[in-house]
Amino acid sequence: MRAQSLTLAAACLALLAPTTSSVAARQSPGALGAPVSRQEGSVRAADLLARVRGCVPVSRGRYRTDDGTPATVPVCGTPEAVFWTADMDIDCDGRPGRYCNATTDALFSDATAFTQSDGRYLSAETLPYIVVPGVSAIWNHRDHGVRGGSVAAVVYRDRVQYAVVGDVGPTGIIGEASYATAKALGIRADPHGGGTPSGVTYIVFKNSRATPIEDHASAVAVGERLARLFVQGAAQPARGPGARKSRQEGGAAASEEPALPGAEEEAARAAEEPDADAGDSATDVDPDSDPESDLASDPASDPASDLASDPESDPESDPEWLEDTEGAEATEEG
């Protein structure tokens, strides 16, 4: 009887073992029932958030995050990007699918403001994209180099997701992204009650473009490169983000060149440019000294520049930061 009892006990343990493992699996991070966390690229969320800690408003007012809520969210800007921190509502518009359709979303629309290269509307289920507010007296995104296909880094907690500008929303509300964006960030993607009420930062790189708009790999490649330059621009605040960006665009050799601090840098520039205005600070550059430079204080001096205030100046351009300045850097070095 004892031997039989031991045998039965062993059998019971064998039966219980998978159940115990299943419970442990359900309790472990990333298990079934919760979105799997993932990080796109190597730029950390903390570094991007540090770069946008301060806000220089570029909008003429503030946005609401939902109907009936106070207007509290400004659009902020740097020479390279615009950004805002808000909630995330789930956009399920575009081509209908299993999760985004008229049954799952009472407000479903089978159209998006922008279309794929084949003329079809975007798919919120499969393509990470964000929604920008419609043009209004508050803000015109086109005036800041933001269009369909512009690349964005969306930051939530410790995660970064690259996306494109894929749709246009109401003129007074901000904070919305596609089903696919939310799911990738670990945010509940249900169009009925999904999303998150706060803590999402949207960083849109000016005059950037994923080609074609539906190619997420292109958005990741462009976004990762621009995000890295954007973060590196914060490493030398005394020189300004534009100066650091130009240095990085020069290639590996240029990026390794140490910055000259204060008076030494001023003296070095004065020696190289004897006609430069002696009253300029170490972070300023005379735009006449190099009309092709990204560092020109008047961004309109170079209509192809990423920093041009009027993005319509070259609507067909695809300003890739590293490519834009190679010619100017080579001329200066020659």
C-alpha positions as a LaTeX table, in Angstrom:
\begin{tabular}{lrrr}
\hline
Residue & $x$ (\AA) & $y$ (\AA) & $z$ (\AA) \\
\hline
Met1 & 0.00 & 0.00 & 0.00 \\
Arg2 & 2.87 & 2.35 & 0.83 \\
Ala3 & 4.50 & 1.72 & $-2.53$ \\
Gln4 & 1.20 & 2.24 & $-4.28$ \\
Ser5 & 0.66 & 5.49 & $-2.37$ \\
Leu6 & 4.09 & 6.72 & $-3.38$ \\
Thr7 & 3.36 & 5.86 & $-6.98$ \\
Leu8 & 0.07 & 7.73 & $-6.85$ \\
Ala9 & 1.77 & 10.71 & $-5.23$ \\
Ala10 & 4.39 & 10.80 & $-7.97$ \\
Ala11 & 1.68 & 10.64 & $-10.61$ \\
Cys12 & $-0.18$ & 13.51 & $-8.97$ \\
Leu13 & 2.97 & 15.61 & $-8.89$ \\
Ala14 & 3.53 & 14.91 & $-12.56$ \\
Leu15 & 0.02 & 16.08 & $-13.35$ \\
Leu16 & 0.42 & 19.21 & $-11.25$ \\
Ala17 & 3.77 & 20.20 & $-12.73$ \\
Pro18 & 2.43 & 21.59 & $-16.04$ \\
Thr19 & $-0.28$ & 23.47 & $-14.16$ \\
Thr20 & 2.28 & 25.10 & $-11.88$ \\
Ser21 & 4.43 & 26.03 & $-14.87$ \\
Ser22 & 1.42 & 27.51 & $-16.63$ \\
Val23 & 0.61 & 29.67 & $-13.61$ \\
Ala24 & 4.21 & 30.87 & $-13.45$ \\
Ala25 & 4.13 & 31.64 & $-17.17$ \\
Arg26 & 0.97 & 33.67 & $-16.77$ \\
Gln27 & 2.57 & 35.66 & $-13.98$ \\
Ser28 & 5.79 & 36.34 & $-15.84$ \\
Pro29 & 6.29 & 39.60 & $-17.77$ \\
Gly30 & 5.29 & 39.45 & $-21.41$ \\
Ala31 & 3.12 & 36.38 & $-20.96$ \\
Leu32 & $-0.16$ & 35.81 & $-22.74$ \\
Gly33 & $-2.86$ & 38.31 & $-21.86$ \\
Ala34 & $-0.58$ & 41.36 & $-21.93$ \\
Pro35 & 1.10 & 43.07 & $-24.91$ \\
Val36 & 4.73 & 42.08 & $-25.32$ \\
Ser37 & 7.09 & 44.98 & $-24.63$ \\
Arg38 & 9.50 & 45.76 & $-27.42$ \\
Gln39 & 12.06 & 48.42 & $-28.21$ \\
Glu40 & 12.69 & 49.62 & $-31.74$ \\
Gly41 & 16.23 & 50.75 & $-32.39$ \\
Ser42 & 18.96 & 51.66 & $-29.96$ \\
Val43 & 17.94 & 55.18 & $-28.88$ \\
Arg44 & 16.64 & 55.06 & $-25.32$ \\
Ala45 & 13.35 & 56.54 & $-24.22$ \\
Ala46 & 15.09 & 58.33 & $-21.34$ \\
Asp47 & 17.47 & 60.12 & $-23.72$ \\
Leu48 & 14.66 & 61.30 & $-25.97$ \\
Leu49 & 12.62 & 62.51 & $-23.00$ \\
Ala50 & 15.62 & 64.39 & $-21.64$ \\
Arg51 & 15.94 & 66.18 & $-24.98$ \\
Val52 & 12.32 & 67.42 & $-24.84$ \\
Arg53 & 12.22 & 68.31 & $-21.16$ \\
Gly54 & 11.76 & 72.02 & $-21.91$ \\
Cys55 & 9.09 & 73.47 & $-24.17$ \\
Val56 & 9.33 & 76.37 & $-26.59$ \\
Pro57 & 5.74 & 76.60 & $-27.85$ \\
Val58 & 5.21 & 76.76 & $-31.60$ \\
Ser59 & 1.42 & 76.55 & $-31.36$ \\
Arg60 & $-0.60$ & 79.71 & $-30.74$ \\
Gly61 & $-2.66$ & 77.99 & $-28.08$ \\
Arg62 & $-3.23$ & 74.65 & $-26.40$ \\
Tyr63 & $-5.13$ & 71.51 & $-27.28$ \\
Arg64 & $-7.61$ & 69.37 & $-25.40$ \\
Thr65 & $-6.93$ & 65.65 & $-25.10$ \\
Asp66 & $-10.65$ & 64.79 & $-25.30$ \\
Asp67 & $-13.96$ & 66.53 & $-25.80$ \\
Gly68 & $-14.96$ & 68.44 & $-22.70$ \\
Thr69 & $-11.49$ & 68.50 & $-21.12$ \\
Pro70 & $-9.43$ & 71.67 & $-20.52$ \\
Ala71 & $-6.99$ & 72.78 & $-23.22$ \\
Thr72 & $-3.63$ & 72.00 & $-21.60$ \\
Val73 & $-1.32$ & 70.61 & $-24.31$ \\
Pro74 & 0.94 & 72.93 & $-26.35$ \\
Val75 & 2.92 & 71.90 & $-29.39$ \\
Cys76 & 6.60 & 72.57 & $-28.69$ \\
Gly77 & 9.49 & 72.92 & $-31.09$ \\
Thr78 & 13.22 & 72.65 & $-31.62$ \\
Pro79 & 15.10 & 73.32 & $-34.87$ \\
Glu80 & 14.85 & 69.62 & $-35.71$ \\
Ala81 & 11.44 & 68.52 & $-34.44$ \\
Val82 & 8.06 & 69.38 & $-32.98$ \\
Phe83 & 6.68 & 67.47 & $-30.01$ \\
Trp84 & 3.87 & 67.24 & $-27.49$ \\
Thr85 & 3.00 & 65.09 & $-24.49$ \\
Ala86 & $-0.59$ & 63.94 & $-24.17$ \\
Asp87 & $-2.82$ & 60.90 & $-23.88$ \\
Met88 & $-3.26$ & 58.24 & $-26.54$ \\
Asp89 & $-6.64$ & 57.57 & $-28.07$ \\
Ile90 & $-6.88$ & 54.61 & $-30.44$ \\
Asp91 & $-7.34$ & 55.36 & $-34.14$ \\
Cys92 & $-8.83$ & 52.34 & $-35.93$ \\
Asp93 & $-9.58$ & 54.09 & $-39.23$ \\
Gly94 & $-8.48$ & 53.03 & $-42.68$ \\
Arg95 & $-8.77$ & 49.66 & $-44.35$ \\
Pro96 & $-11.04$ & 47.41 & $-42.28$ \\
Gly97 & $-9.60$ & 44.30 & $-40.70$ \\
Arg98 & $-10.19$ & 41.84 & $-37.89$ \\
Tyr99 & $-9.75$ & 44.37 & $-35.07$ \\
Cys100 & $-10.60$ & 47.65 & $-36.78$ \\
Asn101 & $-13.98$ & 47.73 & $-38.48$ \\
Ala102 & $-17.48$ & 49.14 & $-38.12$ \\
Thr103 & $-18.38$ & 46.41 & $-35.62$ \\
Thr104 & $-15.46$ & 46.89 & $-33.24$ \\
Asp105 & $-15.42$ & 50.69 & $-33.50$ \\
Ala106 & $-18.64$ & 52.69 & $-33.52$ \\
Leu107 & $-16.73$ & 55.70 & $-34.92$ \\
Phe108 & $-14.92$ & 53.67 & $-37.58$ \\
Ser109 & $-14.06$ & 55.36 & $-40.87$ \\
Asp110 & $-12.68$ & 53.36 & $-43.78$ \\
Ala111 & $-10.59$ & 56.35 & $-44.91$ \\
Thr112 & $-7.40$ & 58.01 & $-43.69$ \\
Ala113 & $-6.11$ & 61.46 & $-44.59$ \\
Phe114 & $-3.14$ & 59.93 & $-46.39$ \\
Thr115 & $-2.91$ & 56.92 & $-48.69$ \\
Gln116 & $-0.38$ & 54.24 & $-49.52$ \\
Ser117 & 1.75 & 54.28 & $-52.65$ \\
Asp118 & $-0.85$ & 52.04 & $-54.34$ \\
Gly119 & $-3.66$ & 54.49 & $-53.58$ \\
Arg120 & $-5.29$ & 52.43 & $-50.83$ \\
Tyr121 & $-5.97$ & 53.85 & $-47.39$ \\
Leu122 & $-3.64$ & 52.98 & $-44.52$ \\
Ser123 & $-4.29$ & 50.07 & $-42.17$ \\
Ala124 & $-4.43$ & 51.07 & $-38.50$ \\
Glu125 & $-4.09$ & 47.41 & $-37.54$ \\
Thr126 & $-0.75$ & 46.85 & $-39.20$ \\
Leu127 & 0.90 & 50.26 & $-39.65$ \\
Pro128 & 2.17 & 52.30 & $-36.71$ \\
Tyr129 & 1.05 & 55.85 & $-37.38$ \\
Ile130 & 0.08 & 58.93 & $-35.39$ \\
Val131 & $-2.67$ & 61.50 & $-35.87$ \\
Val132 & $-1.96$ & 65.23 & $-36.01$ \\
Pro133 & $-4.59$ & 67.91 & $-35.35$ \\
Gly134 & $-6.28$ & 69.49 & $-38.33$ \\
Val135 & $-5.02$ & 72.87 & $-39.49$ \\
Ser136 & $-6.44$ & 75.69 & $-37.38$ \\
Ala137 & $-5.56$ & 79.02 & $-35.83$ \\
Ile138 & $-3.88$ & 77.05 & $-33.04$ \\
Trp139 & $-1.30$ & 75.34 & $-35.22$ \\
Asn140 & $-0.62$ & 74.44 & $-38.84$ \\
His141 & 1.54 & 71.33 & $-38.93$ \\
Arg142 & 2.52 & 71.99 & $-42.56$ \\
Asp143 & 4.24 & 75.20 & $-41.53$ \\
His144 & 6.66 & 73.09 & $-39.48$ \\
Gly145 & 7.61 & 70.47 & $-42.06$ \\
Val146 & 5.03 & 67.90 & $-40.93$ \\
Arg147 & 3.08 & 66.03 & $-43.62$ \\
Gly148 & 1.77 & 62.59 & $-44.41$ \\
Gly149 & 4.68 & 60.16 & $-44.09$ \\
Ser150 & 6.69 & 62.35 & $-41.71$ \\
Val151 & 8.52 & 60.17 & $-39.20$ \\
Ala152 & 7.82 & 60.29 & $-35.47$ \\
Ala153 & 9.28 & 58.72 & $-32.36$ \\
Val154 & 6.51 & 57.87 & $-29.91$ \\
Val155 & 7.72 & 57.43 & $-26.33$ \\
Tyr156 & 5.77 & 55.72 & $-23.57$ \\
Arg157 & 7.47 & 54.81 & $-20.29$ \\
Asp158 & 10.70 & 53.07 & $-21.31$ \\
Arg159 & 9.64 & 52.21 & $-24.85$ \\
Val160 & 10.20 & 53.92 & $-28.19$ \\
Gln161 & 8.09 & 53.19 & $-31.25$ \\
Tyr162 & 8.73 & 54.75 & $-34.64$ \\
Ala163 & 5.69 & 55.69 & $-36.68$ \\
Val164 & 4.58 & 57.91 & $-39.54$ \\
Val165 & 2.07 & 60.73 & $-39.67$ \\
Gly166 & $-0.87$ & 58.82 & $-41.13$ \\
Asp167 & $-4.06$ & 60.67 & $-40.35$ \\
Val168 & $-5.46$ & 64.09 & $-39.44$ \\
Gly169 & $-7.85$ & 64.55 & $-36.54$ \\
Pro170 & $-10.06$ & 67.29 & $-35.09$ \\
Thr171 & $-8.70$ & 70.82 & $-34.99$ \\
Gly172 & $-8.90$ & 71.19 & $-31.22$ \\
Ile173 & $-7.85$ & 67.75 & $-29.93$ \\
Ile174 & $-4.44$ & 66.10 & $-29.78$ \\
Gly175 & $-3.10$ & 62.70 & $-28.68$ \\
Glu176 & $-4.06$ & 59.82 & $-30.98$ \\
Ala177 & $-2.28$ & 56.94 & $-32.72$ \\
Ser178 & $-3.12$ & 53.81 & $-34.64$ \\
Tyr179 & $-4.04$ & 50.43 & $-33.19$ \\
Ala180 & $-0.62$ & 49.10 & $-34.25$ \\
Thr181 & 1.24 & 51.92 & $-32.47$ \\
Ala182 & $-0.58$ & 51.34 & $-29.20$ \\
Lys183 & $-0.08$ & 47.58 & $-29.33$ \\
Ala184 & 3.65 & 47.93 & $-29.96$ \\
Leu185 & 3.99 & 50.25 & $-26.95$ \\
Gly186 & 2.14 & 47.89 & $-24.63$ \\
Ile187 & $-0.93$ & 50.14 & $-24.50$ \\
Arg188 & $-4.36$ & 48.53 & $-24.64$ \\
Ala189 & $-5.32$ & 48.87 & $-28.29$ \\
Asp190 & $-9.08$ & 48.34 & $-28.05$ \\
Pro191 & $-10.88$ & 51.23 & $-29.81$ \\
His192 & $-13.58$ & 50.84 & $-27.14$ \\
Gly193 & $-11.98$ & 52.13 & $-23.94$ \\
Gly194 & $-8.38$ & 51.42 & $-24.91$ \\
Gly195 & $-5.47$ & 53.84 & $-24.94$ \\
Thr196 & $-3.93$ & 55.62 & $-21.98$ \\
Pro197 & $-4.92$ & 58.91 & $-20.29$ \\
Ser198 & $-1.46$ & 60.49 & $-20.18$ \\
Gly199 & 2.29 & 60.04 & $-20.45$ \\
Val200 & 2.78 & 59.64 & $-24.20$ \\
Thr201 & 5.31 & 61.90 & $-25.95$ \\
Tyr202 & 5.10 & 62.35 & $-29.71$ \\
Ile203 & 8.27 & 63.67 & $-31.41$ \\
Val204 & 7.90 & 64.42 & $-35.14$ \\
Phe205 & 11.07 & 65.11 & $-37.09$ \\
Lys206 & 10.71 & 68.08 & $-39.42$ \\
Asn207 & 10.81 & 67.45 & $-43.17$ \\
Ser208 & 11.43 & 63.74 & $-42.65$ \\
Arg209 & 9.76 & 61.07 & $-44.74$ \\
Ala210 & 9.30 & 57.31 & $-44.83$ \\
Thr211 & 9.21 & 56.11 & $-48.43$ \\
Pro212 & 6.73 & 54.71 & $-49.15$ \\
Ile213 & 4.50 & 55.73 & $-46.27$ \\
Glu214 & 3.38 & 52.13 & $-45.62$ \\
Asp215 & 6.94 & 50.82 & $-45.31$ \\
His216 & 7.48 & 50.58 & $-41.56$ \\
Ala217 & 11.08 & 49.46 & $-42.04$ \\
Ser218 & 11.76 & 52.77 & $-43.77$ \\
Ala219 & 10.17 & 54.66 & $-40.87$ \\
Val220 & 12.35 & 52.79 & $-38.39$ \\
Ala221 & 15.55 & 53.42 & $-40.37$ \\
Val222 & 14.86 & 57.13 & $-40.82$ \\
Gly223 & 13.52 & 57.54 & $-37.29$ \\
Glu224 & 16.44 & 55.78 & $-35.65$ \\
Arg225 & 18.98 & 57.92 & $-37.50$ \\
Leu226 & 17.21 & 61.20 & $-36.80$ \\
Ala227 & 16.51 & 60.25 & $-33.19$ \\
Arg228 & 20.20 & 59.54 & $-32.66$ \\
Leu229 & 21.14 & 62.93 & $-34.10$ \\
Phe230 & 18.40 & 64.57 & $-32.05$ \\
Val231 & 19.71 & 63.06 & $-28.81$ \\
Gln232 & 23.33 & 63.88 & $-29.64$ \\
Gly233 & 22.31 & 67.48 & $-30.18$ \\
Ala234 & 21.63 & 67.72 & $-26.43$ \\
Ala235 & 25.18 & 66.65 & $-25.55$ \\
Gln236 & 26.60 & 70.13 & $-26.25$ \\
Pro237 & 23.92 & 72.62 & $-25.20$ \\
Ala238 & 26.36 & 75.55 & $-25.35$ \\
Arg239 & 26.72 & 75.08 & $-29.10$ \\
Gly240 & 23.00 & 74.75 & $-29.79$ \\
Pro241 & 21.18 & 71.86 & $-31.42$ \\
Gly242 & 21.81 & 73.08 & $-34.95$ \\
Ala243 & 25.57 & 73.22 & $-34.48$ \\
Arg244 & 25.75 & 69.74 & $-33.05$ \\
Lys245 & 23.57 & 68.39 & $-35.84$ \\
Ser246 & 25.85 & 69.81 & $-38.52$ \\
Arg247 & 28.88 & 68.28 & $-36.86$ \\
Gln248 & 27.25 & 64.86 & $-36.84$ \\
Glu249 & 26.25 & 65.15 & $-40.48$ \\
Gly250 & 29.86 & 65.50 & $-41.49$ \\
Gly251 & 30.48 & 61.80 & $-40.89$ \\
Ala252 & 32.52 & 59.81 & $-38.40$ \\
Ala253 & 35.61 & 62.00 & $-38.62$ \\
Ala254 & 33.64 & 65.17 & $-38.05$ \\
Ser255 & 31.70 & 63.71 & $-35.14$ \\
Glu256 & 34.93 & 62.79 & $-33.39$ \\
Glu257 & 36.28 & 66.33 & $-33.55$ \\
Pro258 & 36.05 & 67.81 & $-30.05$ \\
Ala259 & 34.11 & 71.03 & $-29.60$ \\
Leu260 & 36.13 & 74.07 & $-28.73$ \\
Pro261 & 34.89 & 75.67 & $-25.52$ \\
Gly262 & 34.01 & 79.34 & $-25.31$ \\
Ala263 & 36.76 & 81.80 & $-26.20$ \\
Glu264 & 38.95 & 79.18 & $-27.92$ \\
Glu265 & 36.18 & 78.37 & $-30.35$ \\
Glu266 & 35.55 & 82.09 & $-30.96$ \\
Ala267 & 39.22 & 82.69 & $-31.68$ \\
Ala268 & 39.44 & 79.69 & $-34.00$ \\
Arg269 & 36.44 & 80.83 & $-35.99$ \\
Ala270 & 37.74 & 84.40 & $-36.17$ \\
Ala271 & 41.02 & 83.12 & $-37.59$ \\
Glu272 & 39.21 & 81.09 & $-40.25$ \\
Glu273 & 36.61 & 83.77 & $-41.02$ \\
Pro274 & 38.30 & 87.20 & $-40.57$ \\
Asp275 & 35.21 & 89.02 & $-41.92$ \\
Ala276 & 32.79 & 87.43 & $-39.45$ \\
Asp277 & 30.95 & 89.73 & $-37.07$ \\
Ala278 & 33.05 & 89.93 & $-33.91$ \\
Gly279 & 29.91 & 90.55 & $-31.87$ \\
Asp280 & 28.55 & 87.04 & $-32.50$ \\
Ser281 & 28.53 & 84.62 & $-29.58$ \\
Ala282 & 30.23 & 81.25 & $-29.69$ \\
Thr283 & 26.95 & 79.62 & $-30.63$ \\
Asp284 & 26.10 & 81.97 & $-33.54$ \\
Val285 & 27.27 & 81.83 & $-37.13$ \\
Asp286 & 27.02 & 84.61 & $-39.71$ \\
Pro287 & 24.62 & 83.23 & $-42.31$ \\
Asp288 & 26.54 & 85.06 & $-45.05$ \\
Ser289 & 29.71 & 83.15 & $-44.20$ \\
Asp290 & 28.26 & 79.94 & $-45.60$ \\
Pro291 & 24.86 & 80.26 & $-47.26$ \\
Glu292 & 24.58 & 76.49 & $-47.53$ \\
Ser293 & 25.20 & 75.82 & $-43.84$ \\
Asp294 & 22.51 & 74.31 & $-41.59$ \\
Leu295 & 23.80 & 76.68 & $-38.92$ \\
Ala296 & 22.56 & 79.84 & $-40.66$ \\
Ser297 & 20.70 & 81.95 & $-38.14$ \\
Asp298 & 18.04 & 82.63 & $-40.80$ \\
Pro299 & 16.69 & 79.18 & $-41.64$ \\
Ala300 & 15.03 & 80.54 & $-44.75$ \\
Ser301 & 18.49 & 81.27 & $-46.22$ \\
Asp302 & 18.66 & 77.68 & $-47.36$ \\
Pro303 & 15.31 & 76.59 & $-48.77$ \\
Ala304 & 16.50 & 72.97 & $-48.79$ \\
Ser305 & 17.47 & 73.08 & $-45.12$ \\
Asp306 & 15.78 & 70.89 & $-42.52$ \\
Leu307 & 15.40 & 74.05 & $-40.45$ \\
Ala308 & 13.58 & 76.11 & $-43.10$ \\
Ser309 & 10.59 & 77.75 & $-41.49$ \\
Asp310 & 8.57 & 77.33 & $-44.69$ \\
Pro311 & 8.49 & 73.63 & $-45.53$ \\
Glu312 & 6.71 & 74.45 & $-48.80$ \\
Ser313 & 9.96 & 75.97 & $-50.10$ \\
Asp314 & 10.94 & 72.61 & $-51.54$ \\
Pro315 & 7.93 & 70.28 & $-51.38$ \\
Glu316 & 9.71 & 67.56 & $-53.35$ \\
Ser317 & 12.81 & 67.46 & $-51.14$ \\
Asp318 & 13.48 & 64.56 & $-48.85$ \\
Pro319 & 15.96 & 66.14 & $-46.38$ \\
Glu320 & 18.09 & 63.34 & $-45.04$ \\
Trp321 & 20.18 & 65.17 & $-42.45$ \\
Leu322 & 23.36 & 63.28 & $-43.16$ \\
Glu323 & 23.10 & 63.84 & $-46.92$ \\
Asp324 & 22.06 & 67.49 & $-46.81$ \\
Thr325 & 25.32 & 68.84 & $-45.43$ \\
Glu326 & 27.95 & 66.56 & $-46.98$ \\
Gly327 & 28.58 & 69.01 & $-49.82$ \\
Ala328 & 28.91 & 72.00 & $-47.52$ \\
Glu329 & 31.17 & 70.15 & $-45.11$ \\
Ala330 & 33.42 & 68.99 & $-47.97$ \\
Thr331 & 33.68 & 72.55 & $-49.28$ \\
Glu332 & 34.67 & 73.88 & $-45.88$ \\
Glu333 & 37.30 & 71.17 & $-45.40$ \\
Gly334 & 38.70 & 71.75 & $-48.91$ \\
\hline
\end{tabular}
